[in-house]
Amino acid sequence: MNHIVTVQDAVTGFEPWMEPTDAELDAIDAEMPVIRAEMELLDAQIIVIDRTPCELDERRIRRARRRVLAAHREYVNGMSGQAGGAA
């Protein structure tokens, strides 16, 4: 009987150098409104995935799309003052 074993390090083993840096955590915090808006849009789309959307569903999706666009706009405009940001 052959035993199957892994030849790599454990997935849950963390080293201090593997943790996110403060700059990476700040970048995640800055992008969090975009992430939340995209999750809201995804939730609205999932609700109607197996049915014909009613008027309320269509409004919910439109509002969620506008929030995603607004969050992206705010995020990009906030990056314009930073060195090395999006052009």
GROMACS elastic network, one bead per residue, 0.5 to 0.9 nm:
[ bonds ]
;  ai    aj funct       b0    kb
    6     9     6  0.79815   500
    6    10     6  0.85935   500
    8    11     6  0.84100   500
    9    12     6  0.85955   500
    9    13     6  0.73130   500
   10    13     6  0.54151   500
   10    14     6  0.88707   500
   11    14     6  0.80982   500
   14    17     6  0.82591   500
   14    18     6  0.63210   500
   14    19     6  0.76747   500
   15    18     6  0.53039   500
   15    19     6  0.72169   500
   16    19     6  0.57141   500
   17    20     6  0.80652   500
   17    21     6  0.87539   500
   18    21     6  0.88303   500
   20    23     6  0.80317   500
   20    24     6  0.58999   500
   20    25     6  0.65178   500
   21    24     6  0.51584   500
   21    25     6  0.63239   500
   21    26     6  0.86330   500
   22    25     6  0.50764   500
   22    26     6  0.60969   500
   22    27     6  0.85833   500
   23    26     6  0.50441   500
   23    27     6  0.61897   500
   23    28     6  0.87043   500
   24    27     6  0.50282   500
   24    28     6  0.63038   500
   24    29     6  0.86898   500
   25    28     6  0.50568   500
   25    29     6  0.62231   500
   25    30     6  0.86373   500
   26    29     6  0.50071   500
   26    30     6  0.61419   500
   26    31     6  0.86454   500
   27    30     6  0.50676   500
   27    31     6  0.62593   500
   27    32     6  0.86256   500
   28    31     6  0.51377   500
   28    32     6  0.60278   500
   29    32     6  0.51278   500
   29    33     6  0.81435   500
   30    33     6  0.73163   500
   30    34     6  0.85575   500
   30    75     6  0.71841   500
   30    78     6  0.87107   500
   31    34     6  0.54577   500
   31    35     6  0.64310   500
   31    36     6  0.88964   500
   31    71     6  0.86510   500
   31    72     6  0.86088   500
   31    75     6  0.66425   500
   32    36     6  0.61187   500
   32    37     6  0.85576   500
   33    36     6  0.51308   500
   33    37     6  0.61297   500
   33    38     6  0.85764   500
   33    68     6  0.85992   500
   33    71     6  0.60783   500
   33    72     6  0.84394   500
   33    75     6  0.81817   500
   34    37     6  0.51379   500
   34    38     6  0.61281   500
   34    39     6  0.85716   500
   34    67     6  0.84581   500
   34    68     6  0.62412   500
   34    69     6  0.85237   500
   34    70     6  0.85347   500
   34    71     6  0.50256   500
   34    72     6  0.59369   500
   34    74     6  0.88228   500
   34    75     6  0.73975   500
   35    38     6  0.51636   500
   35    39     6  0.61705   500
   35    40     6  0.86710   500
   35    68     6  0.84759   500
   35    71     6  0.86958   500
   36    39     6  0.50402   500
   36    40     6  0.62199   500
   36    41     6  0.87184   500
   36    68     6  0.84972   500
   37    40     6  0.50644   500
   37    41     6  0.63132   500
   37    42     6  0.86475   500
   37    64     6  0.67261   500
   37    65     6  0.80796   500
   37    67     6  0.59068   500
   37    69     6  0.86700   500
   37    70     6  0.89807   500
   37    71     6  0.69527   500
   38    41     6  0.50633   500
   38    42     6  0.61381   500
   38    43     6  0.85855   500
   38    64     6  0.77291   500
   38    65     6  0.80695   500
   38    67     6  0.82732   500
   38    68     6  0.58125   500
   39    43     6  0.61025   500
   39    44     6  0.86306   500
   40    43     6  0.50595   500
   40    44     6  0.62799   500
   40    45     6  0.86835   500
   40    61     6  0.87860   500
   40    64     6  0.62166   500
   40    65     6  0.88712   500
   40    67     6  0.88029   500
   40    68     6  0.86074   500
   41    44     6  0.51085   500
   41    45     6  0.62225   500
   41    46     6  0.86103   500
   41    60     6  0.83365   500
   41    61     6  0.62660   500
   41    62     6  0.86413   500
   41    63     6  0.83958   500
   41    65     6  0.62362   500
   41    67     6  0.84133   500
   41    68     6  0.75148   500
   42    45     6  0.50525   500
   42    46     6  0.60610   500
   42    47     6  0.86515   500
   42    61     6  0.87748   500
   42    64     6  0.85816   500
   43    46     6  0.50824   500
   43    47     6  0.62963   500
   43    61     6  0.89913   500
   44    47     6  0.53119   500
   44    48     6  0.70108   500
   44    57     6  0.72706   500
   44    58     6  0.88326   500
   44    60     6  0.64952   500
   44    61     6  0.56230   500
   44    64     6  0.74672   500
   45    48     6  0.55658   500
   45    49     6  0.62391   500
   45    57     6  0.85843   500
   45    61     6  0.67326   500
   46    49     6  0.50367   500
   46    50     6  0.81240   500
   47    50     6  0.76061   500
   47    51     6  0.81945   500
   47    53     6  0.86029   500
   47    57     6  0.80843   500
   48    51     6  0.52464   500
   48    52     6  0.64595   500
   48    53     6  0.55457   500
   48    54     6  0.86693   500
   48    57     6  0.72131   500
   49    52     6  0.79641   500
   49    53     6  0.84499   500
   50    53     6  0.89958   500
   51    54     6  0.88501   500
   53    56     6  0.77525   500
   53    57     6  0.53575   500
   53    58     6  0.61868   500
   54    57     6  0.52181   500
   54    58     6  0.63145   500
   54    59     6  0.87610   500
   55    58     6  0.51109   500
   55    59     6  0.62531   500
   55    60     6  0.86211   500
   56    59     6  0.51285   500
   56    60     6  0.61503   500
   56    61     6  0.87007   500
   57    60     6  0.50087   500
   57    61     6  0.62365   500
   57    62     6  0.86313   500
   58    61     6  0.51825   500
   58    62     6  0.61805   500
   58    63     6  0.86209   500
   59    62     6  0.50515   500
   59    63     6  0.60668   500
   59    64     6  0.84616   500
   60    63     6  0.52116   500
   60    64     6  0.61212   500
   60    65     6  0.86362   500
   61    64     6  0.50163   500
   61    65     6  0.61160   500
   61    66     6  0.86238   500
   62    65     6  0.50943   500
   62    66     6  0.62420   500
   62    67     6  0.86490   500
   63    66     6  0.50959   500
   63    67     6  0.62025   500
   63    68     6  0.86954   500
   64    67     6  0.50252   500
   64    68     6  0.62551   500
   64    69     6  0.87168   500
   65    68     6  0.50878   500
   65    69     6  0.62819   500
   65    70     6  0.85992   500
   66    69     6  0.51105   500
   66    70     6  0.60631   500
   66    71     6  0.84897   500
   67    70     6  0.50074   500
   67    71     6  0.59517   500
   67    72     6  0.84551   500
   68    71     6  0.50987   500
   68    72     6  0.60946   500
   68    73     6  0.85153   500
   69    72     6  0.51102   500
   69    73     6  0.60936   500
   69    74     6  0.86284   500
   70    73     6  0.50116   500
   70    74     6  0.61472   500
   70    75     6  0.85057   500
   71    74     6  0.51354   500
   71    75     6  0.60480   500
   71    76     6  0.85835   500
   72    75     6  0.50319   500
   72    76     6  0.60747   500
   72    77     6  0.84175   500
   73    76     6  0.52593   500
   73    77     6  0.59798   500
   73    78     6  0.84193   500
   74    77     6  0.51129   500
   74    78     6  0.59842   500
   74    79     6  0.86141   500
   75    78     6  0.51326   500
   75    79     6  0.63559   500
   75    80     6  0.89474   500
   76    79     6  0.50765   500
   76    80     6  0.64543   500
   76    85     6  0.82893   500
   76    86     6  0.68917   500
   76    87     6  0.88995   500
   77    80     6  0.52665   500
   77    81     6  0.77052   500
   78    81     6  0.63406   500
   78    82     6  0.77210   500
   79    82     6  0.52827   500
   79    83     6  0.81726   500
   79    84     6  0.85336   500
   79    85     6  0.52736   500
   79    86     6  0.65309   500
   79    87     6  0.89804   500
   80    83     6  0.77696   500
   80    84     6  0.86314   500
   80    85     6  0.59042   500
   80    86     6  0.66383   500
   80    87     6  0.73713   500
   81    85     6  0.76122   500
   82    85     6  0.55459   500
   82    86     6  0.88078   500
   84    87     6  0.83507   500
